[in-house]
């Protein structure tokens, strides 16, 4: 893994950690345009687990995420 890729991964994980710890509501937009609104429950190197208002959980692969607002 090159240094630039490692820095980007750290930055992503840092931001996800803040969202998770504060239980801040966010919207994940996938590369095919699907919007998933909720709170980050957990994440790892490959996926983000988000809980929606209805209580459902969605597991989204990081490579499928376009934007997190």
N, C-alpha and C positions, 0 to 999 in steps of 0.2 A: 504494500500500500504506500503510495507516495504521500509526501507531507501535506500537500494541498488537500487531497482527499481526506486525510485524517483530520485536518482542521475543520473541513466542512461537516464531517460526521460529528465531531465534538460540538460544533455550533448547533446542529440540529438536535442532538441529544440534550444539550443544555436548555434550549428553548422548550422542548417537550417536557423536560423535568420541571421547569417553572410552571407550565400549564397543568401538569399533573399535581404538583404539590399544592398549588393555590386553588385547584379545582375550578379553574377559569373556563368558562364556556368558549368554545371555538368552533369553527367550521372547517372541515377538511374537504377540499375540492380535489377530486381524482382527475387523472389525465383524460378521462372520457366525459368529464363534466358533471359527475354526480356530486351533490353537496351532502355532507353528513355533519349534522350539528349536534354537539354534545360536549362531554368532558373526557379528557384523556385519563384512562384508568391505569394503563401500563404500556410499556413499549420495550422493544429490544433492538437488536441490530437490524432486523428485517421487517418487523410489523409494529403497528400502533393499534391498541385496543381502545375504542371509544364507546362510552355509554350515552345513549340518546335520552331525550326527555321521557320517552315512553318506557325506559328501563331496558331496552334492548341493547345488546352489545354488538359492535361491528369490529371485525379485525381487518385492517387495511394494510396491505403490503406497502412498505415505504416507496418502492420503485413505482407504485401506481399513484402516488400523491403528487399533485401539481402544486397546490397552495394550502397553507394553513393560515386562516384569518382569525 
